[in-house]
Amino acid sequence: MKTTKTLKQLINDKKTLEQVAKSPDAQALAGIITQGQDQASLQKIAENAAKGDTAQLSQLLQNIVRNPDSAALLQRLSNTIGNRGK
């Protein structure tokens, strides 16, 4: 799977991961994710997902991809990651 390979390469490429994470699109997406969510709520969602309960995480992600602005950010980030993996 190309996506899995790209993600594995990205995770192992700390410099690229850091550059992508600091990009304006990633920062904007982080702002959208945290909008209306406090740190404790996001932490609980992450902990539950790590334990196998992904319902809240799925809901959060669905809300993000349903928003046209957020979806555009995700697409640009995906393109950026894909271009760096080449």
PEVEN-V806889 format. One line per field, one symbol per residue. phi: phi as a letter, one per 40 degrees, with the letter a starting at -180 (. if undefined). psi: psi as a letter, one per 40 degrees, with the letter a starting at -180 (. if undefined). burial: + if it has 9 or more other C-alpha atoms within 8 Angstrom, else -. A space follows every 50 residues. Layout:
# PEVEN-V806889
phi->???
psi->???
burial->???
This chain:
# PEVEN-V806889
phi->.cccccccccccbdccdccccccdcccccccccccgbcdccccccccccc chcbdccccccccccccdcccccccccccccccccc
psi->hddddddddddegddddddddeiddddddddddehehidddddddddddd eegeddddddddddeehddddddddddddddddde.
burial->-----+--++-----++--+----+++++--+++-------+--++-++- ---+-++--+---++----++-++-++--+++----
